[in-house]
Amino acid sequence: MSNQLREIGRRLRAPFNRAAAFRELEKFHARPRELESIVDAAIKFPSEGLFRVESIQQRSEIQALARAVAAIKPRNILEIGTARGGTLFIWAHLASRKVVSCDIEDPGIRRPLYEAFPPPESQCKVVHLHGNSHEAAFRSRVEREFTTEPVDFLFIDGDHTERGVEADYNEYKHLVRPGGLIAFHDVIEKQALPTNQVFYFWKRLKPQVNAEEFIDHPDQCGFGIGLVRV
């Protein structure tokens, strides 16, 4: 019963939280922002309830990845795993044409907020696709978004099982252009959840590719980003 009451409360507050989130976004976009401030906003944006935007990332790691992505001046970015939209916020400030973010959960009323992430002067379009990244029909939907131009950067942060992350890599890597980037989150071996198994695939993949790692501390639990230069 308490969960039901909590959900009712969130729904009742949603219009107020929506208005507050858009005000904060307008305030953020009111002046040019350095990459570091974009990352900081993505980690914990000042919004609440159903419109909460955040990213469960180590600051140093996601900053290093954002710098690597910014360096290739991406036009198109594909993200597998939207969660609370934090990393989508970063990519929407870096891509000049399109960001496609995919998640098994429907963003529902958050969708307009996600679509408003790019700064006003940007031509970037945010597209959110809801579905299972492992299904052929969903993969076809993603591919249709990139029929005219390839992906410059692919961020894989969805299904964290070993089989799941391997499938996402094998099924979407062909969309990334030569010279582009592919990154994985949670590549550290020590994880709080047994279902976080990215490390095991990353360990097998790393010797076969041009790989780099962004790890805040070698003894940390969770996090860690693995980067592939295509």
Secondary structure, DSSP 8 states (H G I E B T S, - for coil): -HHHHHHHHHHHHHHHHHHHHHHHHHHHTTS---HHHHHHHHHB-S--GGG--B----HHHHHHHHHHHHHT--SEEEEE--TTBHHHHHHHHH-SSEEEEEESS--GGGHHHHHT-S-TT---EEEEEES-TTSHHHHHHHHHTTSSS-EEEEEE-S--SHHHHHHHHHHHGGGEEEEEEEEEE---S--SSTT--HHHHHHHHGGGSEEEEE-S-TT-SS--EEEEE-
